[in-house]
Amino acid sequence: MNILFICTANRDRSKTAEHIFRIKYPDYNFMSAGINQEMCLTYRGVYVEYQMCLKADKIYCMENLHAQYLLREFGSQIIQKIEILEIEDNEEYMSDKLIKELELKFKI
């Protein structure tokens, strides 16, 4: 199964999710990306592309605004893949609090 995590800059939330779940669930393929191209460039994150969304079996957005962006840019054909985790951008990459919140809200 291919799982894509989406946040704003692919700096903290989605990147942390990709890294911790890649270790926890080695039989799955995890990817992460951001929706803000400028911020992705600034923080060396991966900017989301349509092909990533097509390849993903599930797309986990950290906030509703990320899902809205994907639907606006790539169309409603991916809507059934999207789930919103409701994790705000207030923790840094790999912080204990962020990891606990991700583990609580992400279910395969």
C-alpha positions in Angstrom: 0.0 0.0 0.0 1.2 3.5 -0.9 0.6 6.2 1.7 1.1 9.9 1.1 1.3 12.4 4.0 0.6 16.1 3.1 1.4 19.3 5.1 2.4 22.8 4.1 6.2 22.7 3.6 7.1 19.1 4.0 9.3 20.2 6.8 7.9 18.9 10.1 4.5 17.1 10.2 4.4 15.1 7.0 8.1 14.4 7.0 7.9 13.1 10.6 5.0 10.9 9.7 6.8 9.5 6.7 9.9 8.7 8.8 8.3 7.2 11.9 5.7 5.1 10.0 8.3 3.8 7.5 10.0 2.2 10.5 6.8 1.0 12.2 5.2 -0.4 9.1 8.0 -1.7 6.8 5.6 -3.5 4.5 4.0 -0.2 3.4 5.4 2.5 1.1 5.3 6.0 2.7 5.9 9.3 0.9 5.4 12.9 2.1 5.1 16.3 0.4 4.0 19.9 0.9 1.5 22.1 -0.8 3.4 25.4 -0.7 6.1 25.2 -3.5 8.1 28.2 -2.2 8.2 26.9 1.3 9.2 23.5 0.1 12.1 25.0 -1.8 13.1 27.0 1.2 13.1 24.1 3.6 14.2 21.4 1.1 10.9 19.7 1.2 9.2 17.8 -1.6 6.4 19.7 -3.4 3.3 17.6 -4.1 2.7 16.5 -7.7 -0.3 15.0 -9.3 1.5 11.7 -10.0 2.2 11.3 -6.2 -1.5 11.5 -5.6 -2.4 9.0 -8.3 0.2 6.6 -7.0 -1.1 6.9 -3.4 -3.7 4.4 -2.1 -4.4 6.8 0.8 -3.6 10.5 1.3 -3.4 11.8 4.8 -3.6 15.6 5.1 -2.6 17.3 8.3 -5.3 19.9 7.9 -8.4 20.5 5.9 -6.7 23.3 3.9 -4.3 20.7 2.5 -7.1 18.6 1.3 -8.8 21.6 -0.2 -5.6 22.5 -2.1 -5.3 18.9 -3.5 -8.9 18.9 -4.7 -8.6 22.4 -6.3 -5.3 21.5 -8.0 -5.8 17.9 -8.9 -9.6 17.4 -9.1 -12.2 15.3 -7.3 -11.0 12.0 -8.6 -8.7 11.7 -5.5 -11.3 12.7 -2.9 -11.9 9.1 -1.9 -8.2 8.7 -1.0 -8.1 11.7 1.4 -8.3 11.6 5.1 -7.7 14.6 7.4 -5.6 14.0 10.6 -6.3 17.5 12.1 -2.8 18.1 13.3 -1.9 21.8 13.5 1.5 23.2 12.6 2.9 23.8 16.1 5.6 21.2 16.6 9.0 20.7 15.1 10.3 17.7 13.1 10.4 14.5 15.2 9.3 16.2 18.4 7.9 13.8 21.0 4.6 15.6 21.1 4.2 15.4 17.3 5.1 11.7 17.2 2.5 11.0 19.9 -0.2 12.9 18.1 0.6 11.2 14.8 0.6 7.7 16.4 -2.8 8.6 18.0 -4.5 9.8 14.9 -3.0 7.7 12.1 -4.5 4.3 11.6 -3.9 1.9 8.7 
